[in-house]
Amino acid sequence: MMKRFVSALLGSLAAIWISVILLFILLILFIAAIISNSFSSQTVALSFKDKSILHIELAGTFTERPVEVDMMSQLYGNAGVNMPLNNMLNSIAAAANDDKIEGIYIDCKGSTGGLAQRYEVIDALKKFKESGKWIVAYADNYAQADYYVASVADELYLNPVGMVDIHGLSATTMFYKGLLDKLGVEMQIIKVGTYKSAVEPFILTRASEASRLQQEVFLNNIWDCVGGTIADARDVSFADVNEWADSLLLTYSPEQCLDDNVVDALKYRHEVEDMLKDRVDLDEDDDLRLITPDLYSMIADIPHAKRKDNRIAVLYAVGDIVDDGEGGIVASQLVPQILKLKENDKIDGLILSVNSGGGSAFASEQIWEALEQFKSTGRPFYVSMSDYAASGGYYISSGADVIYAEPVTLTGSIGIFGMIPCVKDLMNDKLGVTTDNVSTNANGDFPTLMQPMTPFQRERMQREIDRGYETFVGRCAQGRDMPVDSIKAIAEGRVWDGRSALEIGLVDRLGTLSDAIEAMAEGLDFGDDYCVIEYPNPNPTFWEAVSGTEVKIKDRILRSELGSSYDLYRHINYIRNAAPVQCRMEDIILQ
């Protein structure tokens, strides 16, 4: 007995010491990364010279702003795979007035991100061109989304053996009913809204007619914006752009792309770089003085970045809306942040930047109420919608004094649903596991995964969903100052593009986050004398960064091992952990 006790004690001590050593190593590496970043920014400041070019490399994934410090990314040396949108936009704005920046070089290497995020970049590039400076774009091969951004450049170059892909838009939804049937899992759905198609992947094998109709409408409207932007930038007709898409432009020879004005010239990368050297008057043997938005934003004179008395807070709400946990829009974290902003008398106005397809109905209500608390101070509250502000994303937006959306934003989806899986067939028939239950009351085991709902339970759940829907609609009616019946007429879970949302009164204006900030500053009579402070703080303490390391290690391993199946795992995990009552839109992949 004593021997086992001593062995267990020694084992525990060894585990503790190993954990301490690993934590110490992580601490050293983390500090080293911070010091390295500090030195790199100082080095950039010292070496930043005239004849420089802002180098926008479209590679990796767009994020709304710098993501929280990821120690695992620091350890693996790949922390730079994200493209923070705010750094890019701020850098473009600053470069327009910086004599050391001659122009912008857009280097298209294949990036991922939403169309609204790209729309904001395009808007910033158009404003940059008003300074009289040039923009040059190059790609070995242009993906459609990158070409959308690059099309506004003054000069568009393609590799002599490269391709340009313009194919239009499509929406792809994954359906899991076949998988669930094979597993023996039944998804019990209670919902409100003819168009509330977020539940369809779990109960159907293809889109319903209502879902297909709404997708056709918003896809065509969004394509009108995307294709129209390309047509205007390339000085061709929208019909020409549609011809490119319908004839599979990627099969065109580079020479045909040149003849059809898809690009301006065919050059190899080194030829474009030599041309840029000549344009900024550098010797042939000199290196191009390229500076990235992330580095430039550290040293540039970013408009409205210095702290002044006139302060506008921008609060980012990005991802799935959840009650608690890590990642996304976490109500237990966001609500206290909003209430702190309410008590902060130095904040003159609040803009909520939303990029979310929704999530937990309960969490959405808590965030909505906290924002109402902020509004009670009399200070202005605006919303700026990015790629998505749908269902729960619209719920938390609905109370704003002014709502901005972009033409390519997806919003609305005012509806609610409940989803309770039943795994009886999986456990009984496939795994051979049975259960026997003893309860004091008829519904003592509700909700249970082991038995389907009774008619009484389903009726009561429908009553609860209906009540939640009435609350959701009532919040929207209150916020939009519209009759409840008018909201219901455009609700039913239907998803709308930004332009349509403006026409039916779900949003007030079309514009970007920058437009919303400028409008609020004007409404507050700040003129050009104000600063923008972003929340939450993207630079957590060391202990905050360490606290999520285990989760990030697990996620990294799963992504690596599962590959393309990771999304399927994520959806199954969502089914297992999601709140029973949801207001969210389906996951739609625009491509």
C-alpha positions as CSV (number, residue, x, y, z in Angstrom):
1,M,0.0,0.0,0.0
2,M,2.8,2.4,1.0
3,K,4.7,1.4,-2.1
4,R,1.7,2.3,-4.3
5,F,1.3,5.6,-2.4
6,V,4.9,6.6,-2.9
7,S,4.8,5.6,-6.5
8,A,1.7,7.7,-7.1
9,L,3.2,10.6,-5.2
10,L,6.4,10.5,-7.2
11,G,4.4,10.3,-10.4
12,S,2.3,13.3,-9.5
13,L,5.5,15.3,-8.6
14,A,7.1,14.3,-11.9
15,A,4.0,15.5,-13.8
16,I,4.0,18.8,-11.9
17,W,7.7,19.4,-12.6
18,I,7.2,18.5,-16.3
19,S,4.3,21.0,-16.5
20,V,6.4,23.7,-14.8
21,I,9.3,23.1,-17.2
22,L,7.0,23.2,-20.2
23,L,5.3,26.4,-19.0
24,F,8.7,27.9,-18.4
25,I,9.8,27.1,-21.9
26,L,6.6,28.5,-23.3
27,L,7.2,31.7,-21.2
28,I,10.7,32.1,-22.6
29,L,9.5,31.5,-26.2
30,F,6.6,33.9,-25.8
31,I,8.8,36.7,-24.3
32,A,11.3,36.1,-27.1
33,A,8.5,36.5,-29.7
34,I,7.4,39.7,-28.1
35,I,11.0,41.0,-28.0
36,S,11.4,39.9,-31.6
37,N,8.3,41.8,-32.7
38,S,9.4,44.9,-30.8
39,F,12.8,44.9,-32.5
40,S,11.3,44.2,-35.9
41,S,9.0,47.3,-35.6
42,Q,11.9,49.4,-34.4
43,T,14.0,48.1,-37.3
44,V,11.3,48.9,-39.8
45,A,11.0,52.5,-38.3
46,L,14.7,53.0,-38.7
47,S,15.0,51.5,-42.2
48,F,11.8,53.0,-43.6
49,K,12.9,55.3,-46.4
50,D,11.5,57.3,-49.2
51,K,10.7,55.6,-52.6
52,S,8.8,52.9,-50.6
53,I,5.9,50.9,-51.9
54,L,3.0,49.5,-49.8
55,H,3.0,45.8,-50.5
56,I,-0.5,44.3,-50.2
57,E,0.0,40.5,-50.5
58,L,-3.3,38.8,-50.9
59,A,-2.3,35.5,-49.3
60,G,-3.8,33.8,-46.3
61,T,-7.0,34.6,-44.6
62,F,-8.7,38.0,-44.0
63,T,-9.5,38.7,-40.4
64,E,-11.4,41.8,-39.1
65,R,-8.4,42.8,-37.0
66,P,-5.2,41.2,-35.6
67,V,-6.2,37.9,-33.9
68,E,-5.2,37.3,-30.3
69,V,-1.7,36.2,-29.7
70,D,-1.5,32.5,-30.5
71,M,1.4,31.0,-28.8
72,M,1.3,27.9,-30.9
73,S,1.5,30.0,-34.0
74,Q,4.5,31.7,-32.5
75,L,6.1,28.4,-31.7
76,Y,5.4,27.0,-35.2
77,G,6.6,30.3,-36.8
78,N,3.4,30.8,-38.9
79,A,1.7,33.6,-37.0
80,G,1.6,35.7,-40.2
81,V,-1.0,33.7,-42.1
82,N,-3.8,36.1,-41.4
83,M,-4.4,39.5,-43.1
84,P,-5.9,41.9,-40.5
85,L,-8.4,44.0,-42.4
86,N,-8.1,47.0,-40.1
87,N,-4.3,47.2,-40.6
88,M,-4.7,47.0,-44.3
89,L,-7.4,49.7,-44.4
90,N,-5.5,52.0,-42.0
91,S,-2.3,51.6,-44.0
92,I,-3.9,52.4,-47.3
93,A,-5.4,55.5,-45.8
94,A,-2.1,56.6,-44.3
95,A,-0.1,55.8,-47.4
96,A,-2.2,58.3,-49.4
97,N,-0.7,61.2,-47.5
98,D,2.8,59.7,-46.9
99,D,5.5,61.2,-49.1
100,K,7.6,58.2,-48.5
101,I,5.0,55.9,-50.1
102,E,5.1,56.1,-53.9
103,G,2.3,53.7,-54.7
104,I,0.7,50.3,-53.9
105,Y,1.7,46.9,-55.2
106,I,-1.1,44.3,-55.0
107,D,0.5,40.8,-55.1
108,C,-2.2,38.2,-55.7
109,K,-1.3,34.8,-54.4
110,G,-4.7,33.3,-53.5
111,S,-6.5,34.6,-50.4
112,T,-9.6,33.6,-48.5
113,G,-12.1,35.9,-47.0
114,G,-15.6,37.4,-47.4
115,L,-16.7,39.6,-50.2
116,A,-17.7,42.4,-47.8
117,Q,-14.1,42.4,-46.5
118,R,-12.8,42.7,-50.0
119,Y,-15.4,45.4,-50.8
120,E,-13.9,47.5,-47.9
121,V,-10.4,47.1,-49.4
122,I,-11.7,48.2,-52.8
123,D,-13.4,51.2,-51.3
124,A,-10.1,52.1,-49.5
125,L,-8.1,51.7,-52.8
126,K,-10.5,53.9,-54.7
127,K,-10.0,56.7,-52.1
128,F,-6.2,56.1,-52.3
129,K,-6.3,56.7,-56.0
130,E,-7.7,60.2,-55.4
131,S,-4.3,61.1,-54.0
132,G,-2.9,60.8,-57.6
133,K,-0.7,57.8,-56.6
134,W,-0.6,54.6,-58.6
135,I,-1.7,51.1,-57.9
136,V,-0.2,48.1,-59.7
137,A,-1.4,44.5,-59.4
138,Y,0.3,41.3,-60.5
139,A,-0.5,37.6,-60.2
140,D,0.9,34.3,-61.6
141,N,-2.8,33.2,-61.6
142,Y,-5.7,35.4,-60.5
143,A,-8.4,33.7,-58.4
144,Q,-11.8,35.4,-58.9
145,A,-11.9,37.0,-55.4
146,D,-8.4,38.4,-55.7
147,Y,-9.1,39.7,-59.2
148,Y,-12.2,41.5,-57.7
149,V,-9.8,43.5,-55.5
150,A,-7.0,43.8,-58.1
151,S,-9.4,45.0,-60.8
152,V,-9.4,48.6,-59.4
153,A,-5.6,48.9,-59.9
154,D,-4.3,51.3,-62.6
155,E,-2.3,48.5,-64.2
156,L,-3.1,44.8,-64.1
157,Y,-0.3,42.3,-65.0
158,L,-0.5,38.6,-65.5
159,N,2.2,36.0,-65.9
160,P,2.7,35.1,-69.6
161,V,1.6,31.5,-68.9
162,G,-0.9,32.4,-66.1
163,M,-4.7,32.2,-65.9
164,V,-7.6,34.4,-64.7
165,D,-10.6,32.7,-63.1
166,I,-13.9,34.5,-63.3
167,H,-16.9,32.2,-63.0
168,G,-19.6,34.1,-61.2
169,L,-21.0,33.2,-57.8
170,S,-22.5,30.0,-56.4
171,A,-23.6,29.0,-52.9
172,T,-22.8,25.6,-51.6
173,T,-24.5,24.1,-48.6
174,M,-23.4,20.8,-47.0
175,F,-26.2,18.4,-46.0
176,Y,-25.7,15.8,-43.3
177,K,-29.0,13.9,-43.2
178,G,-27.6,10.9,-45.1
179,L,-24.7,10.7,-42.6
180,L,-27.1,11.1,-39.6
181,D,-29.4,8.4,-41.0
182,K,-26.4,6.0,-41.3
183,L,-25.4,6.8,-37.8
184,G,-28.9,6.3,-36.5
185,V,-29.3,9.9,-35.3
186,E,-32.6,11.8,-35.8
187,M,-32.5,15.6,-35.6
188,Q,-35.8,16.8,-34.0
189,I,-36.5,20.2,-35.3
190,I,-38.9,22.9,-34.1
191,K,-38.7,26.2,-36.0
192,V,-40.5,29.4,-37.0
193,G,-40.0,30.8,-40.5
194,T,-40.6,29.4,-44.0
195,Y,-37.1,30.5,-45.1
196,K,-35.3,29.4,-41.9
197,S,-33.1,27.0,-43.7
198,A,-30.3,26.7,-41.1
199,V,-32.0,23.4,-40.1
200,E,-32.3,22.0,-43.6
201,P,-28.8,20.4,-43.7
202,F,-29.9,18.1,-40.8
203,I,-33.3,17.0,-42.1
204,L,-33.0,17.2,-45.9
205,T,-30.6,16.1,-48.6
206,R,-31.0,19.2,-50.8
207,A,-32.2,22.7,-50.4
208,S,-35.9,23.4,-50.2
209,E,-37.6,25.6,-52.9
210,A,-37.8,28.5,-50.4
211,S,-34.1,28.3,-49.6
212,R,-33.2,28.0,-53.2
213,L,-35.3,31.0,-54.1
214,Q,-33.7,33.3,-51.5
215,Q,-30.2,32.1,-52.5
216,E,-30.9,32.9,-56.2
217,V,-32.1,36.4,-55.3
218,F,-29.2,37.4,-53.1
219,L,-26.6,35.7,-55.3
220,N,-27.7,37.6,-58.3
221,N,-27.8,40.9,-56.4
222,I,-24.3,40.3,-55.0
223,W,-23.0,39.3,-58.4
224,D,-24.4,42.6,-59.8
225,C,-22.2,44.4,-57.4
226,V,-19.1,42.3,-57.9
227,G,-19.4,42.1,-61.6
228,G,-20.3,45.7,-61.9
229,T,-17.2,46.7,-59.9
230,I,-15.0,44.7,-62.2
231,A,-16.8,46.1,-65.3
232,D,-16.3,49.7,-64.2
233,A,-12.7,49.2,-63.2
234,R,-11.8,47.5,-66.5
235,D,-13.8,49.9,-68.6
236,V,-15.9,47.0,-70.1
237,S,-19.6,46.3,-69.9
238,F,-21.3,44.1,-67.3
239,A,-22.3,41.8,-70.3
240,D,-18.6,41.4,-71.0
241,V,-17.9,40.3,-67.5
242,N,-20.8,37.8,-67.7
243,E,-19.4,36.5,-71.0
244,W,-16.0,36.0,-69.3
245,A,-17.8,34.0,-66.5
246,D,-20.0,32.0,-68.8
247,S,-17.1,31.0,-71.2
248,L,-14.8,29.8,-68.4
249,L,-12.2,32.6,-68.6
250,L,-9.6,30.4,-66.9
251,T,-9.4,28.4,-70.1
252,Y,-8.5,31.6,-72.1
253,S,-4.9,32.0,-73.2
254,P,-3.1,34.8,-71.6
255,E,-3.0,36.5,-75.0
256,Q,-6.8,36.3,-75.2
257,C,-7.1,37.8,-71.7
258,L,-4.9,40.7,-72.9
259,D,-7.0,41.2,-76.1
260,D,-10.3,41.2,-74.1
261,N,-8.9,43.8,-71.6
262,V,-9.0,41.4,-68.7
263,V,-5.4,42.4,-68.0
264,D,-3.2,45.2,-69.3
265,A,0.0,43.3,-70.0
266,L,1.8,40.0,-69.7
267,K,4.9,40.1,-67.6
268,Y,6.9,37.8,-65.4
269,R,7.2,38.7,-61.7
270,H,10.8,39.9,-62.0
271,E,9.8,42.2,-65.0
272,V,7.1,43.8,-62.9
273,E,9.5,44.3,-60.0
274,D,12.1,45.8,-62.4
275,M,9.4,48.1,-63.7
276,L,8.5,49.2,-60.2
277,K,12.2,50.0,-59.4
278,D,12.3,52.2,-62.5
279,R,9.0,53.9,-61.5
280,V,10.3,54.8,-58.0
281,D,13.7,55.8,-59.5
282,L,15.8,53.0,-57.9
283,D,18.9,51.5,-59.5
284,E,18.6,48.1,-61.1
285,D,20.8,46.5,-58.4
286,D,18.7,48.0,-55.5
287,D,16.0,46.0,-53.7
288,L,12.5,47.2,-53.9
289,R,11.5,49.0,-50.7
290,L,8.3,47.0,-50.0
291,I,6.5,47.4,-46.7
292,T,3.6,45.3,-45.6
293,P,0.4,46.8,-44.1
294,D,1.1,45.1,-40.7
295,L,4.6,46.6,-40.4
296,Y,3.6,49.9,-41.9
297,S,0.6,50.3,-39.5
298,M,3.2,50.1,-36.6
299,I,5.0,53.3,-37.7
300,A,2.6,55.2,-40.0
301,D,0.6,58.2,-39.1
302,I,-2.7,56.3,-39.0
303,P,-5.7,58.7,-39.3
304,H,-7.6,59.0,-36.0
305,A,-5.3,56.7,-34.1
306,K,-4.0,59.2,-31.6
307,R,-5.9,59.5,-28.4
308,K,-7.9,62.7,-28.2
309,D,-10.9,63.9,-26.2
310,N,-13.3,62.9,-28.9
311,R,-13.4,59.1,-28.8
312,I,-15.4,56.7,-30.9
313,A,-15.3,53.1,-29.8
314,V,-15.4,50.3,-32.4
315,L,-16.4,47.0,-30.8
316,Y,-15.8,43.9,-32.9
317,A,-18.3,41.1,-32.8
318,V,-17.1,38.3,-35.0
319,G,-18.0,34.6,-35.3
320,D,-20.7,32.4,-33.8
321,I,-22.7,33.8,-30.9
322,V,-22.3,31.5,-27.9
323,D,-23.2,31.8,-24.2
324,D,-19.8,30.9,-22.9
325,G,-16.5,29.4,-24.0
326,E,-13.6,30.3,-26.2
327,G,-13.8,32.0,-29.6
328,G,-16.5,33.7,-31.5
329,I,-19.0,36.2,-29.9
330,V,-19.0,35.0,-26.3
331,A,-21.9,36.7,-24.4
332,S,-20.3,36.2,-21.0
333,Q,-17.3,38.2,-22.2
334,L,-18.9,40.7,-24.6
335,V,-21.8,41.8,-22.2
336,P,-19.4,43.0,-19.5
337,Q,-17.3,44.8,-22.1
338,I,-20.4,46.7,-23.3
339,L,-21.4,47.6,-19.8
340,K,-17.8,48.9,-19.1
341,L,-18.1,51.1,-22.2
342,K,-21.4,52.3,-20.9
343,E,-19.7,53.5,-17.7
344,N,-16.7,55.0,-19.6
345,D,-17.6,58.7,-19.9
346,K,-14.6,59.2,-22.2
347,I,-16.3,57.2,-24.9
348,D,-18.6,59.5,-27.0
349,G,-20.1,56.9,-29.3
350,L,-20.1,53.2,-30.0
351,I,-20.0,51.3,-33.3
352,L,-20.6,47.6,-33.3
353,S,-18.8,45.9,-36.2
354,V,-20.7,42.7,-36.8
355,N,-19.6,39.7,-38.8
356,S,-21.7,36.8,-37.7
357,G,-24.4,34.4,-38.9
358,G,-25.8,34.1,-35.5
359,G,-26.0,31.4,-32.8
360,S,-27.5,31.1,-29.4
361,A,-30.8,32.9,-29.0
362,F,-30.2,33.4,-25.3
363,A,-26.8,34.9,-25.8
364,S,-28.1,37.2,-28.5
365,E,-30.8,38.5,-26.1
366,Q,-28.1,39.2,-23.4
367,I,-26.0,41.2,-25.9
368,W,-29.0,43.1,-27.2
369,E,-30.0,44.1,-23.7
370,A,-26.4,45.2,-22.8
371,L,-26.4,47.4,-25.9
372,E,-29.8,48.9,-24.9
373,Q,-28.1,49.8,-21.6
374,F,-25.4,51.7,-23.6
375,K,-28.1,53.4,-25.6
376,S,-29.8,54.6,-22.3
377,T,-26.8,57.0,-21.8
378,G,-28.0,59.0,-24.8
379,R,-24.7,58.4,-26.7
380,P,-25.0,57.3,-30.3
381,F,-24.8,53.6,-31.2
382,Y,-24.2,52.5,-34.8
383,V,-23.8,49.1,-36.4
384,S,-21.5,48.3,-39.3
385,M,-22.2,44.9,-41.0
386,S,-19.5,43.0,-42.7
387,D,-19.9,39.7,-44.6
388,Y,-22.8,38.5,-42.4
389,A,-25.1,40.0,-39.8
390,A,-27.8,37.5,-40.0
391,S,-30.2,35.9,-37.5
392,G,-28.5,36.4,-34.1
393,G,-26.1,38.7,-35.9
394,Y,-29.1,40.9,-36.9
395,Y,-30.7,40.4,-33.4
396,I,-27.7,42.2,-31.7
397,S,-27.7,44.8,-34.5
398,S,-31.4,45.7,-34.6
399,G,-31.4,48.3,-31.8
400,A,-28.8,50.5,-33.3
401,D,-29.6,54.2,-34.1
402,V,-28.1,53.7,-37.6
403,I,-27.3,50.4,-39.3
404,Y,-24.7,50.3,-42.1
405,A,-24.5,47.3,-44.5
406,E,-22.4,46.7,-47.6
407,P,-24.1,45.7,-50.9
408,V,-22.6,42.3,-50.5
409,T,-23.5,41.8,-46.9
410,L,-25.9,38.9,-46.0
411,T,-28.4,40.0,-43.3
412,G,-31.9,39.4,-42.0
413,S,-32.7,35.7,-41.4
414,I,-35.1,36.8,-38.6
415,G,-36.2,33.4,-37.4
416,I,-35.5,30.9,-34.6
417,F,-35.3,27.2,-34.2
418,G,-34.7,24.4,-31.7
419,M,-32.8,21.3,-32.4
420,I,-32.6,18.2,-30.2
421,P,-30.8,15.1,-31.5
422,C,-32.2,11.6,-30.7
423,V,-29.6,8.9,-30.8
424,K,-31.9,6.0,-29.9
425,D,-31.2,4.0,-33.1
426,L,-27.5,4.6,-32.9
427,M,-27.3,3.3,-29.3
428,N,-29.9,0.5,-29.6
429,D,-29.5,-0.9,-33.1
430,K,-25.9,0.0,-34.0
431,L,-24.0,-0.1,-30.7
432,G,-26.3,-2.5,-28.8
433,V,-26.6,-0.1,-25.8
434,T,-30.0,0.2,-24.2
435,T,-31.3,2.3,-21.3
436,D,-34.1,2.0,-18.8
437,N,-35.4,5.0,-17.0
438,V,-37.3,5.6,-13.8
439,S,-38.9,9.1,-13.2
440,T,-41.2,10.6,-10.7
441,N,-43.0,12.6,-13.4
442,A,-44.0,12.1,-17.0
443,N,-41.2,14.4,-18.3
444,G,-38.6,13.7,-15.6
445,D,-35.9,12.8,-18.2
446,F,-36.6,15.7,-20.7
447,P,-34.7,16.6,-22.7
448,T,-33.0,13.2,-23.4
449,L,-31.0,12.0,-26.3
450,M,-32.1,8.5,-25.9
451,Q,-35.8,8.8,-26.7
452,P,-37.7,10.9,-29.3
453,M,-39.9,13.7,-28.0
454,T,-43.5,12.9,-27.2
455,P,-46.3,14.9,-28.9
456,F,-46.8,16.8,-25.7
457,Q,-43.1,17.7,-25.4
458,R,-42.9,18.7,-29.1
459,E,-46.0,21.0,-28.7
460,R,-44.5,22.6,-25.6
461,M,-41.1,23.1,-27.4
462,Q,-43.0,24.7,-30.4
463,R,-44.6,27.0,-27.9
464,E,-41.2,28.0,-26.6
465,I,-39.8,28.6,-30.0
466,D,-42.9,30.7,-31.0
467,R,-42.3,32.8,-27.9
468,G,-38.7,33.3,-28.8
469,Y,-39.6,34.3,-32.3
470,E,-42.1,36.9,-31.0
471,T,-39.4,38.3,-28.8
472,F,-36.9,38.4,-31.7
473,V,-39.5,40.1,-34.0
474,G,-40.4,42.5,-31.2
475,R,-36.8,43.5,-30.7
476,C,-36.5,44.2,-34.4
477,A,-39.7,46.2,-34.6
478,Q,-38.6,48.3,-31.6
479,G,-35.2,48.9,-33.0
480,R,-36.3,49.7,-36.5
481,D,-39.4,51.6,-35.4
482,M,-41.6,49.5,-37.6
483,P,-44.9,47.6,-36.8
484,V,-44.5,44.0,-35.8
485,D,-46.5,42.9,-38.8
486,S,-44.2,44.7,-41.1
487,I,-41.2,42.9,-39.6
488,K,-42.9,39.6,-39.9
489,A,-43.6,40.2,-43.6
490,I,-39.9,40.4,-44.3
491,A,-38.8,37.9,-41.6
492,E,-39.7,34.2,-41.8
493,G,-36.0,33.5,-41.6
494,R,-35.3,35.0,-45.0
495,V,-31.7,36.1,-45.8
496,W,-31.3,39.4,-47.7
497,D,-28.4,41.0,-49.4
498,G,-27.4,44.5,-48.3
499,R,-29.1,46.4,-51.1
500,S,-32.4,44.5,-50.7
501,A,-32.1,45.0,-46.9
502,L,-31.9,48.8,-47.5
503,E,-35.0,48.7,-49.7
504,I,-37.1,46.9,-47.1
505,G,-35.9,48.9,-44.1
506,L,-33.7,46.4,-42.3
507,V,-30.7,48.7,-42.7
508,D,-30.4,52.5,-43.0
509,R,-27.4,53.1,-45.3
510,L,-25.0,51.3,-47.6
511,G,-21.4,51.8,-46.6
512,T,-18.3,50.5,-44.9
513,L,-17.1,50.7,-41.3
514,S,-15.1,53.7,-42.3
515,D,-18.3,55.4,-43.6
516,A,-20.0,54.6,-40.3
517,I,-17.2,56.1,-38.3
518,E,-17.1,59.3,-40.4
519,A,-20.9,59.6,-40.1
520,M,-20.8,59.3,-36.4
521,A,-18.0,61.8,-36.1
522,E,-20.0,64.2,-38.2
523,G,-23.1,63.7,-36.1
524,L,-21.1,64.4,-33.0
525,D,-19.7,67.6,-34.6
526,F,-16.1,66.3,-34.2
527,G,-15.1,67.3,-37.7
528,D,-11.7,65.6,-38.3
529,D,-10.7,65.9,-34.7
530,Y,-11.4,62.5,-33.2
531,C,-9.8,59.1,-32.5
532,V,-11.0,55.6,-32.9
533,I,-10.4,53.0,-30.1
534,E,-10.9,49.4,-30.9
535,Y,-12.3,46.8,-28.5
536,P,-11.7,44.2,-27.2
537,N,-8.0,44.5,-26.6
538,P,-6.2,42.2,-29.2
539,N,-3.1,41.9,-27.0
540,P,-4.0,39.8,-24.0
541,T,-1.8,39.3,-21.0
542,F,0.6,36.4,-21.0
543,W,-1.7,34.3,-18.7
544,E,-4.7,34.9,-21.0
545,A,-2.6,33.7,-24.0
546,V,-1.4,30.6,-22.1
547,S,-4.9,29.7,-20.9
548,G,-6.0,28.8,-24.3
549,T,-2.9,27.0,-25.4
550,E,-4.3,23.5,-24.8
551,V,-7.4,24.2,-26.9
552,K,-5.2,25.6,-29.7
553,I,-2.9,22.6,-29.7
554,K,-5.9,20.3,-30.0
555,D,-7.4,22.3,-32.8
556,R,-4.1,22.4,-34.7
557,I,-3.7,18.6,-34.4
558,L,-7.3,18.1,-35.6
559,R,-6.9,20.4,-38.5
560,S,-3.6,18.6,-39.5
561,E,-5.0,15.1,-39.1
562,L,-8.5,15.6,-40.5
563,G,-7.6,17.9,-43.4
564,S,-10.7,18.6,-45.6
565,S,-12.8,16.5,-43.1
566,Y,-12.2,19.1,-40.4
567,D,-15.3,21.1,-41.3
568,L,-17.4,17.9,-41.0
569,Y,-16.0,17.3,-37.6
570,R,-16.7,20.9,-36.6
571,H,-20.3,20.6,-37.6
572,I,-20.8,17.4,-35.7
573,N,-19.2,19.0,-32.7
574,Y,-21.6,22.0,-33.1
575,I,-24.6,19.6,-33.1
576,R,-23.3,18.1,-29.9
577,N,-22.6,21.3,-28.0
578,A,-25.0,23.9,-29.5
579,A,-27.6,25.6,-27.3
580,P,-31.0,24.0,-27.9
581,V,-32.6,27.2,-29.1
582,Q,-30.8,29.0,-32.0
583,C,-31.2,32.0,-34.2
584,R,-28.6,31.5,-36.9
585,M,-28.4,31.2,-40.6
586,E,-27.0,28.1,-42.4
587,D,-23.4,28.0,-43.4
588,I,-23.2,29.0,-47.0
589,I,-19.9,28.8,-48.9
590,L,-19.8,31.5,-51.6
591,Q,-17.4,30.6,-54.4
